[in-house]
Structure formats: structure tokens, C-alpha cells
Amino acid sequence: MRFSYVCSDCGTRFETEQIMYRCTSCGSDTDGTFQRGNLIVELNREDLASLKKQDHVNAFDFFPYTVPDPQAYPVGNTPLASSPRLSSQYGLPNLSFKLDGQNPSGSFKDRASQLIAAQAAASGEQKVVLASTGNAGSAMACAGAAYGLEIVLFVPATAPVNKLMQSVLYGAHVIPVAGTYDDAFALSIAYTNEFGGINRNTAYNPMTIEGKKSVSIELFEQMGRSIPDVVYVPVGDGVIISGVYKGFSDLKAAGIIDRVPALVCVQSSGSDAISKAWSSGAYEPLREAVTTADSISVSSPANGRMAVRYINESSGWATVITDEQISEAQLELASQAGMFAEPAAAAAWAGVKADRQKIVDRFGSDAEVVVLLTGTGFKDMKAFDGKVSIPPSIEPTVAAMRSYIAAL
Ligand SMILES: Cc1ncc(COP(=O)(O)O)c(C=O)c1O
């Protein structure tokens, strides 16, 4: 599909299909708060309108690039699960969970990496460079293994070991940096400038937002060509929630739907820069983000301004929960619904639990609620340290089994 770019902050248009990163008019302004100048990929109106005639759409119809050999890296089309137990416990009969932990590398981030791989193929690039604290890096490394791309990944040396190990196993050049994510980010840009390659840094490359929109187009088809009332999204940098908005907004621009569902930004109280900006209107970064949900631990959100704009445009809101509520939600999803989600993903469910009355007041007791479970629990087994333990073993005898059962 034909496309151009428009700056989310100053509105400057760029009529080009060349690879672009930030807005060249305002993208270097930082004014000490949230980053400005993130670009929106704008699809050609005529091309979009032609999709209205189709009786079925899929995300690829809305992509600016053709995805090479999709089965080589089968991203998306993740299940939309129900949970009869949680539905009845919380009185929300139309509750569904999008199981994005079932993507190839175990997280939602595969959606962005899929489109970046398509961008690489379209521009004849063999190398993709990025900075990541975890899931984006392992997703891009996974895509690199699938398509034979060279992946150069700068990570803060303190990033969670499971996610780093995954990237090493997929064959990426993993370069741990003795510094912060911002240091890794700066080095990745310096590397791209000097040694080439496409830079996939989240939000910096607008195709990361664009790739994530696939979830909304899937939801529309999975829900029988209709949209939910509200979607709960765990938020750190604000890229996933912006991608979710973009998918619905493209469906609307194509004339296929007539409204965008309310998007709820769920954050931990120790990492709530976007929620604060949404409620106060002031774009203040946090001094230090502190949450056990590492994937949503962000002090200065890379896509914060766009996220706040889209929360408002969708008539959504921000809900802040504690790390304890996240942990409780994670254990409840596992034990009551058979859904194993990493802490960041479980935050979305914690948000629904906290908002239950608000949802019913606003949309009625038959509200269609979707919870994005963005990553699998296997990504972060350390989250269970001190909370869950494996029972001690018993001798392989019937007597030992009987005394074990008797002691329960
Ligand atoms: C599993 C998971 N959930 C949620 C998020 C938050 O997404 P964003 O930083 O785009 O807001 C991330 C980002 O790393 C993630 O990996």
C-alpha cells in the first residue's frame, strides 16, 4: 500500500516512501521532557478505501510493505481466548484475552519486527540494528534467524537474562553496554550512522508503531467484524497502545468501522509517566522508573506524546495499579484461566480488575472487554521468586504417597 509520513507533533508531511526516522522539522527538540517528532505512517486514502469492498481483511492488506514469506516467521493471528471462570467471577460475560505470548518469540514485539523485516526486504537491507531491554531485541533476533538477517543488538548489561539468552540463541550480535537503555539507544544510532543497517529502535523507526497495528485488524475479524467497547493495554513507552489505535484508525479511515474503541493505558505506580501526562497535561519524565514488571519500566517514554493523544482520541483513560496488583493478577490468570503471562502483560488484567465498576458504569454489564496479554510468563521466571515454590519430592513408594496425601 502506498504511504507517506506525518509528524505527530508539528504536523509536517513528508511525501516519501524512503526510510525515515524522526521528523526533520521538530524531531530534535527535546525541551527536557518527552521526545517530540515521532512520525505517523499515513496510508494512501484511495488504497485504503478500496479495502472496504473486501468481505474479509487481514493486517497485510494495511501494511506499507509486503511481508516476505509470512510462514517463515508466523507472527500474529494469536488466539482470542475467553475465560468462563474469570468472566463469571467478575461479572463480565464478554471478556476476552488476546494471547500475544503465542507469537514466535513469545511477545507482542514480533508484530513490529515482522514489519521491520519487510522494510529490510523492500529496501534490500541485510542488517537491522537496535537497542532493547528485552522483548523487542529477542523478537528482532528471532526474525533475523527466520529470514537470515544480521541483527546488531545493544542492550543494557542489566537486562533480564532470559530475554538476552533468547537473543544470543537466535544468533544476534548481542552487545551488552555498561550503562542505561538511553546509552544503548545512543550507541545503536551511532552504529547505524557509521556502519549502516536499518535502525529498529522502538518509536524511533515509525514502522515499529505501524507493525503493531496488526492486532486491531485481527481483533476486528476475530470478533465477527465488530470491535470491542474497550481494550486494556499495558504501557511503558507507549508504542503498543499507539499501534493498537493506528489499526482501528486505519479501519475507520477505510470506512470499515465507524468508531475506535476506548483504549485504556495500564501502568504500574512506579512507572506511570504517560498516565501522569494524560491526567495532568504536563509531559514530565520520572526521575527513576521502579517496577518489577521490567517490560513496562520506563522513565521517559519514547512515544509518550502520541500515546496521550491517542488515549484521548479513543475516549479512553489511564489506570495505575501497584506491583502487588500485577503479581496477584499474574497468579490469578495462571491459576484461574490457564493463561501464563509475564508481569507486564498481567498488568492489563490488573487494570480491568481495578476498573471493573467503571467499565460496567460506562459500557453496561455486557461490555465487550479485550485484554492484551502481550508476553508469555516464561520470559521472566524470576518474577516468582519467593512467591511460588515447587513442593519437595517424595520417595517413589505407595507408603510415601499415602503419607503425603494424608498430610495435605
Ligand atoms: C510484554 C510487553 N508488554 C507491554 C510492553 C509495553 O509496550 P510499550 O513500551 O510500547 O508501551 C512491552 C514493551 O516492551 C512488552 O514487552
The ligand as an ORCA input file, in Angstrom:
! r2SCAN-3c Opt
* xyz 0 1
  C       5.323     -7.732     27.108
  C       5.242     -6.251     26.952
  N       4.118     -5.632     27.333
  C       3.993     -4.291     27.254
  C       5.043     -3.512     26.785
  C       4.867     -2.012     26.722
  O       4.888     -1.524     25.416
  P       5.281     -0.026     25.129
  O       6.657      0.173     25.703
  O       5.241      0.128     23.680
  O       4.283      0.831     25.834
  C       6.210     -4.118     26.358
  C       7.338     -3.331     25.848
  O       8.478     -3.742     25.911
  C       6.324     -5.530     26.437
  O       7.425     -6.169     26.055
*
